[in-house]
């Protein structure tokens, strides 16, 4: 009887330890990037206000408000499940873009686009958290790319706010029609390339609606 009791206690102890382990943050990188992002948003406030551009001010206010709602959600998700390195990486790239906007504010022409793109990215992350059963942020959305009647294009992508940068951040491992890859919820630019034909980058929101974890994209094929 005593041996049975010890076994039962051992089993419950193991379950408790495993449960706690799954709810332990694996990295403090998130807190750092969230604090630095918030500080940069604060730094931008006076510059945006001084521009006297109502559209830009509205874009800034929307972004600031969305961030205030998203940041605590991300903290909770990280405490419970630990955000993936890929997820934190997208947040770090967002912070770098905001830093660049802050440092080169007067030289950047597409300020409104950058603020709106980051807002959309934050919104996709927030909605996905709210739509998942566990309210976690580790969801990876499977993106499937189709190129219509013509096959064999390679698929490339980058973060939406990297529009003006000559960068290929993502490359799907397989050409269309078998091109699939997992993405962190967010706002992205995707395009097709084949030989000397290069498509125009298209903006797409990648997020989970009602628990869906797959997104089918039909991208426009480049002209010959």
N, C-alpha and C positions, 0 to 999 in steps of 0.2 A: 504493500500500500504506500509505504514511504517512498519507494522507488518510483511508483506511478506518479505521485505528487511532484517529485523532482522533475520528471519528464514533462509534465504539464506546465510547470513553472518555466522550464527551459524553453518550451515551445512558445509560450506567450512572451517571454523575454526577447526571443529572436524576432517575433513578429513586431514587437514594439520598436526594437532597434532598427529593423528594416524600414518601418514606417517613418521613423524620425529621419533616417538617412535620406528618404525620398523628399523630405520637406526641409532639407538643409541647403542653403545657398552654396554653390561650388566656387563662386567668384565674387569679388568685391568690385569688379570692373564696372558693373552697372551703376552703382552709386556714384562713382567718380564721373562717368560720362554724363549722367543726369544732372549732377551739380554744375558741371562745366557748361553743359548746354543751356541750362537756366541762366547762368551768369552771362553768356553771350547774348541770349534773348533780351536780358535786361540792358546790356550795353547798347543794343540796337534801338532801344525805345526812343531816346532823344534824337538820334539821327533820322529815324523815320518821321518823327513829329516835325523836325525842322524842315523836312522836304516839302511840307504843306501839300502833299499829294494824297488826296482823299482815298483813292483806290489802294495806294500803298499802305496807308494807315489802316484801312479796313483789313487788308491781307495780313498785316502784322498782328492786329488784335485777334483775328481768327486763329492764327497760329499760336499765339500766346495762350489763348483760352483752351485750345485743344491740347497743348502740352501740359497745362495744369491738370487736365483730366487724365491724360495718359500716364504721366510720370508715376503717380501713386499706384496705378494698376500694374505697371511694370515691376515696381518694388515688391508688391504682393506676390506676383507670379514668380519672381526670382526667389523669394523666401520659400515658396512652396515647392517649386519644380526645378529651379535653376535654369535661367535662359541659356540657349545654345550659343556657342561662340559666333555662329553665323548671324544670329539675331543681334547680339551686341555689336558685331562688326558694322551692321547697317546703321546702328545708332551712332557709332563713332564717325562714320562717313558723313552723316547728317551734321554732326557737331563741327567737323572740319569745314563743311560748306558754309555753315553759319559764321564760323570764325573768319573765313575768307570774305564773306559779305561785310562783316564788321570792319575788317582791316582795310578793305578796298571799296568802301561804300560808294564814294563819289565816282569811281571809275567803272562800276558795274551798271550796265544798262537794263538787264533783265531782272531787276530786284523783285518785282512783283511776281514774275514767274517762279523764281526760286522759293519765295515765301509760300506761294500757293501750292507748289509741288511738295514741299516739306509738310504742309498742312494735310494734303491728300495722303501722304505716306503715313503720317501719324494717325489719321482717321482710319485708314485700312487696318492698321495694327490694333487700334482700340475696338473697332467693330468685330474683328476676328476674335479678340479676347472675350468679348461679350456674347459671341455666338457659339463658342465652344462649350461643351458640356461641363468641363472642369474649370472653365474660365482661366485657362492657361495661355501662355504666349509662346509656347514652343512648337505650335502647329506649323508644319511645313506644307505648303500648297504645291501639289504636283501640277506643273504646267505642261500641257501637251500642245505642240505647235503643228498646224496643218498649213500647207501652202496651196491649197486648191488642187487644180488638175495637174500642175507641174510639180514634180518631186525633186529631191536631191539638193535642196538648199541647206546651207548651214545657218544656224540660228545664233545670233549674238544679242547681248543685252547690257544695260547699265542702269544705274539709279536715275530716276526721273530728273533730279536736280543737277545731274551731270550732263545735261543736254548740250552745253557748249564745249564740253571736253572731248578731245579725240581719244576715247578710251573704249576698250572692249572688256568690261568687267566680267561678263559671263559668256561662256560658249557651251551650247548644248552638245553632248557627246555624240549624238546621232543626228544625221540630217533628216529633214522632213521626208516621209511622213512619220518617222519613228522618233522624232525629237521629243524627249521628255526630260524634265529636271525639277528638283524640289527647290522652292523659294520661300523665304521668310515673307509673311504678309507685308505688302507695301505698294509703292507706286514706281513702275519701271518703264523703260524704253526698250522695245525689242525690234529687231529687223533681220532681214534675210540677205545672204550673200551667196553667190555662185559664180565662179570664174571672175569675170570683170564686172559682173552685175551686182550692184549694192543697193539694197532697199532703203527707203526712208524710215527712220526710227518712229515707231508708233507707241503712244502712251497707253499703258494698261494698268488698271488697279488689280492687284492680286490679293484677294482676301477670301475669307470663309463666310459664306452665307448659310445660316441654318445648319452648321456643322459640315458643309461640303468642303472637301479637301482636294478637289481637282478642278482645274481651269483649262478649258479648251480655247486656244487662240487660232484664228485664221488670219495670217499676216499676208499683206499684199505682196505679190511677187514683183521683183524689180523689172523694169522694162529692158528689152534687149537693145 
